[in-house]
Amino acid sequence: MSKRASRIPVDDADASSSTARVDPWLALLALSAGLLCAPARADDGPLRAVLFGSMEAGASAFSASGAKLVFDRFDRDGPVALVTAGGGARLEGGGQAPTMVRFTALGAALAGYQFIREWGAVTVFAGPEASWETLSGSGLVQVLPLRAGLRLHGEVWARPTETTLLTATAILGSARGDAYARLSWGTALFGAYLGPEASVYGDQADYRKWSVGLHVTDYTMGGYRFRLSAGGQLETPLNQWSPYVSLAIWSTL
């Protein structure tokens, strides 16, 4: 497998729980702090863990971090584990109803299997998840019960050609009755992949979000790899387009 094809896929581990106007700089600070203790090792030995973090800021905001673990090597078929935790907020209500802010905290511990091929990698996960939420508005705070459920997570990182990258992610969760999907395409340019991306998210609270934009993926600096995305998104109940920016960082151990 080529060096670029064997790079570790880490994609939107918890973007499925997109939730809103939280200060994006606080999210970025938390993300950076979580990675400071994770310097990357050289590629001359087995890779056993990837630490990652991500944040998205727009009309809604969400940040998450976690670890992806293998029991052999990342460039071989075998069992994998994924542990994630995150939180964020979003606006709800509008119109004649009072505006509310939904704060969400969630986590998941998943087990799965990765299939490594010359063209890329396919990974599937399943396991328990838990979610805790509060609603705040009009001087009132409502704490919702802790909810637990099952999460299914699948992702593909593929190289159709030597200079292109295709990624796909799909996540289903029963704790919040939510679903998330993201698709991206990129062409190699200046040491990374540049191209379009699109994603969609929905949950049982009748919240929906559609996003389209551009991404730069797999840029390497100081032992870390980055993905930066920006574009526009449409979400309920605002029902208007707004800009978004997202950043993901990962490092191998």
PLY file of the C-alpha trace (Angstrom):
ply
format ascii 1.0
element vertex 253
property float x
property float y
property float z
element edge 251
property int vertex1
property int vertex2
end_header
0.00 0.00 0.00
1.33 3.45 -0.83
2.30 5.75 2.02
-0.59 8.14 1.43
-3.12 5.31 1.12
-2.02 3.92 4.48
-2.60 7.13 6.40
-4.95 6.68 9.30
-8.61 7.55 8.57
-10.21 9.64 11.29
-13.40 11.31 10.11
-16.13 13.15 12.04
-16.21 10.82 14.96
-18.92 12.85 16.65
-20.04 15.40 14.13
-23.26 13.41 14.03
-24.32 15.17 17.20
-24.18 18.69 15.76
-25.61 20.96 18.32
-25.13 26.73 19.05
-23.63 29.72 19.45
-20.78 28.52 21.64
-17.52 30.46 21.40
-15.50 28.58 18.74
-12.24 29.75 20.31
-13.08 27.94 23.54
-13.74 24.78 21.56
-10.46 25.16 19.71
-8.59 25.73 22.99
-10.03 22.55 24.47
-9.13 20.66 21.31
-5.53 21.90 21.37
-5.11 21.09 25.05
-6.24 17.54 24.47
-3.59 17.03 21.80
-0.59 18.64 23.48
0.21 15.43 25.31
0.10 13.36 22.10
3.28 13.92 20.05
3.42 11.69 16.97
5.95 8.89 16.74
7.92 8.19 13.60
6.46 5.79 11.07
9.17 3.15 11.73
7.10 1.09 14.19
3.61 -0.32 14.70
0.86 2.27 15.04
-1.49 1.46 17.87
-3.48 4.61 18.62
-4.68 7.84 17.08
-5.76 10.75 19.27
-8.05 13.24 17.56
-10.15 16.30 18.15
-12.59 18.34 16.08
-14.68 21.47 16.29
-17.36 23.04 14.11
-18.62 26.58 14.48
-21.50 28.21 12.65
-25.08 28.92 13.59
-24.57 25.85 15.78
-21.33 24.66 17.34
-19.92 21.34 18.52
-16.53 19.98 19.59
-15.38 16.41 20.25
-12.25 14.43 20.99
-11.32 10.80 21.38
-9.03 7.92 20.50
-8.96 5.19 17.89
-7.13 2.02 18.92
-5.92 -1.13 17.17
-4.47 -4.32 18.60
-1.98 -4.93 15.79
-1.26 -2.25 13.13
-3.34 0.37 11.39
-2.19 -0.85 7.97
-3.58 -4.38 8.46
-7.03 -5.94 8.71
-8.12 -6.36 12.31
-10.25 -5.29 15.27
-10.40 -1.62 16.26
-11.96 0.45 19.03
-13.24 4.04 19.05
-13.87 6.12 22.19
-15.31 9.63 21.82
-16.73 12.42 23.97
-18.05 15.83 23.02
-20.47 18.65 23.63
-22.08 21.70 22.09
-25.21 23.81 21.80
-27.80 24.96 19.29
-30.78 27.29 19.06
-34.31 25.92 19.01
-37.75 27.47 18.83
-38.35 30.73 17.00
-41.45 32.21 15.41
-44.19 32.51 18.03
-42.39 30.12 20.39
-39.70 31.37 22.78
-36.12 30.77 21.67
-34.40 27.97 23.55
-30.78 26.80 23.65
-30.16 23.05 23.78
-26.87 22.07 25.42
-25.66 18.54 24.73
-22.95 16.31 26.18
-22.39 12.83 24.81
-19.98 9.93 24.65
-19.59 6.54 23.01
-17.38 3.47 23.27
-17.42 1.43 20.06
-15.80 -1.77 18.85
-15.34 -2.69 15.22
-13.21 -4.06 12.42
-11.12 -2.44 9.71
-10.57 -3.78 6.19
-7.37 -2.51 4.56
-6.96 -2.67 0.79
-4.52 -1.16 -1.70
-7.10 1.50 -2.59
-7.88 2.50 1.01
-9.69 1.43 4.18
-13.23 0.55 5.30
-14.08 0.52 9.01
-17.30 -0.40 10.80
-18.11 0.15 14.49
-20.95 -0.57 16.92
-21.39 0.02 20.61
-23.12 1.92 23.43
-23.59 5.67 23.56
-24.99 8.05 26.17
-26.39 11.59 25.93
-27.23 14.27 28.48
-29.03 17.48 27.51
-30.46 20.64 29.01
-32.84 23.24 27.56
-32.42 26.87 28.59
-34.55 29.90 27.76
-37.00 32.48 29.13
-35.30 32.29 32.51
-35.91 28.56 32.85
-33.54 25.58 32.70
-34.85 22.07 32.04
-32.52 19.14 32.62
-33.41 16.15 30.46
-32.87 12.56 31.65
-29.68 10.75 30.74
-30.33 8.65 27.65
-28.41 5.57 26.55
-28.55 3.68 23.27
-26.67 1.99 20.45
-24.47 3.70 17.88
-23.54 2.34 14.44
-20.61 4.03 12.68
-19.08 3.33 9.28
-16.36 5.17 7.34
-14.44 4.82 4.08
-11.16 6.45 3.06
-10.41 5.52 -0.53
-7.94 6.61 -3.21
-9.61 5.99 -6.58
-6.41 7.26 -8.24
-2.93 8.19 -7.06
-3.94 11.85 -6.76
-7.53 11.69 -5.44
-9.18 10.96 -2.10
-12.79 9.93 -1.44
-14.17 9.81 2.11
-17.60 8.75 3.34
-18.99 8.60 6.88
-22.37 7.42 8.18
-23.48 7.38 11.83
-26.76 6.25 13.40
-27.53 6.67 17.11
-30.55 5.56 19.11
-29.87 7.60 22.29
-30.91 10.83 20.53
-32.58 9.26 17.49
-30.08 10.95 15.20
-28.40 10.26 11.86
-25.41 11.84 10.15
-23.73 11.38 6.76
-20.78 13.14 5.11
-19.20 12.71 1.68
-16.06 14.41 0.38
-13.83 14.31 -2.68
-10.33 15.75 -2.97
-7.46 16.17 -5.41
-3.83 16.20 -4.26
-2.50 19.75 -4.11
0.45 21.18 -2.13
0.79 18.12 0.11
-2.91 17.74 0.96
-6.28 17.02 -0.69
-8.55 19.88 -1.77
-12.14 19.46 -2.91
-15.88 19.66 -2.15
-17.76 18.19 0.80
-21.41 17.76 1.75
-23.12 16.54 4.91
-26.58 16.12 6.39
-27.78 15.63 9.97
-31.15 15.09 11.65
-32.57 13.94 14.98
-35.86 13.13 16.70
-36.23 16.75 17.91
-37.05 17.67 14.29
-33.71 19.44 13.91
-32.17 19.24 10.43
-28.92 20.59 9.00
-27.52 20.51 5.47
-23.95 21.66 4.75
-21.92 22.12 1.58
-18.40 23.50 1.33
-14.73 22.95 0.56
-12.15 21.03 2.55
-8.38 20.66 2.81
-7.59 17.21 4.24
-4.44 15.42 5.42
-2.21 18.48 5.69
0.78 17.62 7.91
2.56 20.02 10.25
4.70 19.31 13.30
3.70 15.66 13.57
-0.03 16.40 13.37
-2.49 16.04 10.50
-5.29 18.50 9.83
-8.57 18.87 8.00
-10.00 22.36 7.55
-13.46 22.89 6.06
-15.56 25.95 5.30
-18.83 26.61 3.51
-22.52 27.26 4.05
-25.21 25.41 5.97
-28.98 25.49 6.24
-30.56 24.38 9.50
-33.91 24.41 11.25
-35.50 26.37 12.81
-33.53 29.30 11.38
-34.23 28.21 7.78
-31.55 30.45 6.39
-28.05 29.90 5.05
-25.14 30.72 7.34
-21.37 30.18 7.09
-19.54 27.43 8.96
-15.94 26.45 9.60
-14.63 23.19 11.02
-11.23 21.89 12.05
-10.05 18.36 12.80
-6.61 17.39 14.14
-5.20 13.92 14.69
-1.89 12.43 15.77
-0.61 8.85 15.76
1.01 7.23 18.80
0 1
1 2
2 3
3 4
4 5
5 6
6 7
7 8
8 9
9 10
10 11
11 12
12 13
13 14
14 15
15 16
16 17
17 18
19 20
20 21
21 22
22 23
23 24
24 25
25 26
26 27
27 28
28 29
29 30
30 31
31 32
32 33
33 34
34 35
35 36
36 37
37 38
38 39
39 40
40 41
41 42
42 43
43 44
44 45
45 46
46 47
47 48
48 49
49 50
50 51
51 52
52 53
53 54
54 55
55 56
56 57
57 58
58 59
59 60
60 61
61 62
62 63
63 64
64 65
65 66
66 67
67 68
68 69
69 70
70 71
71 72
72 73
73 74
74 75
75 76
76 77
77 78
78 79
79 80
80 81
81 82
82 83
83 84
84 85
85 86
86 87
87 88
88 89
89 90
90 91
91 92
92 93
93 94
94 95
95 96
96 97
97 98
98 99
99 100
100 101
101 102
102 103
103 104
104 105
105 106
106 107
107 108
108 109
109 110
110 111
111 112
112 113
113 114
114 115
115 116
116 117
117 118
118 119
119 120
120 121
121 122
122 123
123 124
124 125
125 126
126 127
127 128
128 129
129 130
130 131
131 132
132 133
133 134
134 135
135 136
136 137
137 138
138 139
139 140
140 141
141 142
142 143
143 144
144 145
145 146
146 147
147 148
148 149
149 150
150 151
151 152
152 153
153 154
154 155
155 156
156 157
157 158
158 159
159 160
160 161
161 162
162 163
163 164
164 165
165 166
166 167
167 168
168 169
169 170
170 171
171 172
172 173
173 174
174 175
175 176
176 177
177 178
178 179
179 180
180 181
181 182
182 183
183 184
184 185
185 186
186 187
187 188
188 189
189 190
190 191
191 192
192 193
193 194
194 195
195 196
196 197
197 198
198 199
199 200
200 201
201 202
202 203
203 204
204 205
205 206
206 207
207 208
208 209
209 210
210 211
211 212
212 213
213 214
214 215
215 216
216 217
217 218
218 219
219 220
220 221
221 222
222 223
223 224
224 225
225 226
226 227
227 228
228 229
229 230
230 231
231 232
232 233
233 234
234 235
235 236
236 237
237 238
238 239
239 240
240 241
241 242
242 243
243 244
244 245
245 246
246 247
247 248
248 249
249 250
250 251
251 252
